[in-house]
Amino acid sequence: MLNIVILIFLLAVSYYLSTYARWAWRQGYRRGAVGTILVALLTLVLPVAVWAYHQYVM
């Protein structure tokens, strides 16, 4: 149950970051938008990858 709550929180953070990146791109802040997209992807992918690694490999 806690894993689902954490995943929902991570989805919310990634969504917020992606909407900010879209706004930054439209305002002409291209480098900031690309960096924000990378942070959003890392925020979502890394915790899921670590959880999957510990769940299935260990």
GUKEVEX-926321 format. One record per residue: residue number from 0; residue in three letters; x, y, z of N, C-alpha, C in turn. Coordinates in nm, 4 decimals. Layout:
(NUM, ALA, (X, Y, Z), (X, Y, Z), (X, Y, Z)),
...
***
This chain:
(0, MET, (0.0816, -0.1189, 0.0000), (0.0000, 0.0000, 0.0000), (0.0861, 0.1256, 0.0000)),
(1, LEU, (0.1935, 0.1239, 0.0793), (0.2821, 0.2385, 0.0845), (0.3499, 0.2612, -0.0503)),
(2, ASN, (0.3813, 0.1525, -0.1213), (0.4430, 0.1663, -0.2537), (0.3520, 0.2410, -0.3496)),
(3, ILE, (0.2231, 0.2156, -0.3413), (0.1272, 0.2831, -0.4291), (0.1194, 0.4311, -0.3949)),
(4, VAL, (0.1198, 0.4643, -0.2676), (0.1156, 0.6052, -0.2253), (0.2411, 0.6781, -0.2734)),
(5, ILE, (0.3544, 0.6152, -0.2590), (0.4793, 0.6763, -0.3048), (0.4780, 0.6940, -0.4559)),
(6, LEU, (0.4290, 0.5949, -0.5289), (0.4218, 0.6049, -0.6737), (0.3283, 0.7177, -0.7175)),
(7, ILE, (0.2161, 0.7332, -0.6502), (0.1235, 0.8424, -0.6822), (0.1902, 0.9771, -0.6551)),
(8, PHE, (0.2635, 0.9876, -0.5454), (0.3364, 1.1110, -0.5151), (0.4401, 1.1407, -0.6222)),
(9, LEU, (0.5140, 1.0398, -0.6658), (0.6144, 1.0587, -0.7698), (0.5509, 1.0982, -0.9024)),
(10, LEU, (0.4360, 1.0406, -0.9339), (0.3635, 1.0794, -1.0547), (0.3201, 1.2256, -1.0479)),
(11, ALA, (0.2734, 1.2685, -0.9313), (0.2305, 1.4073, -0.9155), (0.3484, 1.5030, -0.9317)),
(12, VAL, (0.4615, 1.4699, -0.8737), (0.5804, 1.5550, -0.8855), (0.6265, 1.5603, -1.0308)),
(13, SER, (0.6296, 1.4466, -1.0979), (0.6714, 1.4435, -1.2379), (0.5754, 1.5211, -1.3267)),
(14, TYR, (0.4466, 1.5119, -1.2984), (0.3484, 1.5877, -1.3761), (0.3690, 1.7379, -1.3570)),
(15, TYR, (0.3894, 1.7797, -1.2331), (0.4130, 1.9213, -1.2056), (0.5377, 1.9702, -1.2781)),
(16, LEU, (0.6443, 1.8923, -1.2719), (0.7678, 1.9315, -1.3387), (0.7506, 1.9363, -1.4895)),
(17, SER, (0.6745, 1.8443, -1.5456), (0.6560, 1.8451, -1.6907), (0.5715, 1.9638, -1.7363)),
(18, THR, (0.4720, 2.0031, -1.6571), (0.3944, 2.1209, -1.6948), (0.4791, 2.2477, -1.6824)),
(19, TYR, (0.5659, 2.2534, -1.5832), (0.6567, 2.3668, -1.5716), (0.7536, 2.3697, -1.6891)),
(20, ALA, (0.8029, 2.2534, -1.7302), (0.8942, 2.2466, -1.8442), (0.8250, 2.2934, -1.9715)),
(21, ARG, (0.6992, 2.2565, -1.9886), (0.6242, 2.3002, -2.1061), (0.6089, 2.4524, -2.1059)),
(22, TRP, (0.5791, 2.5085, -1.9891), (0.5687, 2.6541, -1.9777), (0.7027, 2.7203, -2.0087)),
(23, ALA, (0.8103, 2.6657, -1.9538), (0.9427, 2.7235, -1.9764), (0.9799, 2.7174, -2.1241)),
(24, TRP, (0.9461, 2.6094, -2.1913), (0.9761, 2.5964, -2.3333), (0.9024, 2.7036, -2.4137)),
(25, ARG, (0.7771, 2.7247, -2.3799), (0.6976, 2.8254, -2.4507), (0.7468, 2.9675, -2.4234)),
(26, GLN, (0.8081, 2.9904, -2.3091), (0.8605, 3.1222, -2.2753), (0.9990, 3.1451, -2.3355)),
(27, GLY, (1.0571, 3.0429, -2.3946), (1.1879, 3.0563, -2.4574), (1.3036, 3.0103, -2.3711)),
(28, TYR, (1.2750, 2.9547, -2.2561), (1.3806, 2.9030, -2.1673), (1.4092, 2.7573, -2.2032)),
(29, ARG, (1.4721, 2.7380, -2.3166), (1.4909, 2.6030, -2.3724), (1.5803, 2.5149, -2.2829)),
(30, ARG, (1.6930, 2.5683, -2.2404), (1.7840, 2.4874, -2.1576), (1.7202, 2.4510, -2.0248)),
(31, GLY, (1.6483, 2.5443, -1.9654), (1.5794, 2.5149, -1.8396), (1.4701, 2.4112, -1.8575)),
(32, ALA, (1.4007, 2.4175, -1.9715), (1.2950, 2.3202, -1.9986), (1.3531, 2.1805, -2.0160)),
(33, VAL, (1.4634, 2.1704, -2.0879), (1.5264, 2.0394, -2.1084), (1.5770, 1.9836, -1.9752)),
(34, GLY, (1.6380, 2.0674, -1.8944), (1.6849, 2.0224, -1.7634), (1.5706, 1.9781, -1.6738)),
(35, THR, (1.4601, 2.0516, -1.6794), (1.3444, 2.0159, -1.5976), (1.2837, 1.8842, -1.6435)),
(36, ILE, (1.2811, 1.8617, -1.7738), (1.2303, 1.7337, -1.8252), (1.3187, 1.6190, -1.7777)),
(37, LEU, (1.4501, 1.6398, -1.7795), (1.5413, 1.5349, -1.7313), (1.5189, 1.5056, -1.5829)),
(38, VAL, (1.4995, 1.6095, -1.5043), (1.4728, 1.5895, -1.3615), (1.3411, 1.5160, -1.3410)),
(39, ALA, (1.2400, 1.5506, -1.4200), (1.1104, 1.4835, -1.4089), (1.1234, 1.3354, -1.4429)),
(40, LEU, (1.1979, 1.3047, -1.5477), (1.2170, 1.1642, -1.5851), (1.2947, 1.0876, -1.4781)),
(41, LEU, (1.3990, 1.1488, -1.4260), (1.4767, 1.0826, -1.3214), (1.3947, 1.0638, -1.1944)),
(42, THR, (1.3096, 1.1619, -1.1639), (1.2242, 1.1525, -1.0460), (1.1303, 1.0337, -1.0562)),
(43, LEU, (1.0868, 1.0038, -1.1755), (0.9926, 0.8944, -1.1940), (1.0625, 0.7607, -1.2161)),
(44, VAL, (1.1679, 0.7599, -1.2952), (1.2286, 0.6336, -1.3383), (1.3182, 0.5714, -1.2316)),
(45, LEU, (1.4030, 0.6490, -1.1683), (1.4996, 0.5911, -1.0745), (1.4361, 0.5203, -0.9543)),
(46, PRO, (1.3387, 0.5798, -0.8849), (1.2787, 0.5067, -0.7726), (1.2079, 0.3785, -0.8162)),
(47, VAL, (1.1445, 0.3820, -0.9321), (1.0767, 0.2615, -0.9823), (1.1790, 0.1549, -1.0184)),
(48, ALA, (1.2913, 0.1956, -1.0779), (1.3962, 0.1008, -1.1133), (1.4585, 0.0376, -0.9887)),
(49, VAL, (1.4834, 0.1178, -0.8861), (1.5406, 0.0645, -0.7614), (1.4416, -0.0308, -0.6946)),
(50, TRP, (1.3138, 0.0073, -0.6925), (1.2122, -0.0800, -0.6329), (1.2043, -0.2126, -0.7084)),
(51, ALA, (1.2034, -0.2069, -0.8423), (1.1965, -0.3290, -0.9228), (1.3214, -0.4145, -0.9019)),
(52, TYR, (1.4366, -0.3519, -0.8920), (1.5595, -0.4254, -0.8686), (1.5542, -0.5011, -0.7363)),
(53, HIS, (1.5096, -0.4339, -0.6319), (1.5030, -0.4984, -0.5007), (1.3906, -0.6002, -0.4944)),
(54, GLN, (1.2870, -0.5796, -0.5713), (1.1721, -0.6692, -0.5677), (1.2035, -0.8008, -0.6407)),
(55, TYR, (1.2697, -0.7921, -0.7550), (1.2838, -0.9103, -0.8397), (1.4236, -0.9697, -0.8424)),
(56, VAL, (1.5262, -0.8930, -0.8150), (1.6626, -0.9455, -0.8215), (1.7071, -0.9955, -0.6852)),
(57, MET, (1.6770, -0.9224, -0.5825), (1.7256, -0.9601, -0.4500), (1.6305, -1.0535, -0.3862)),
***
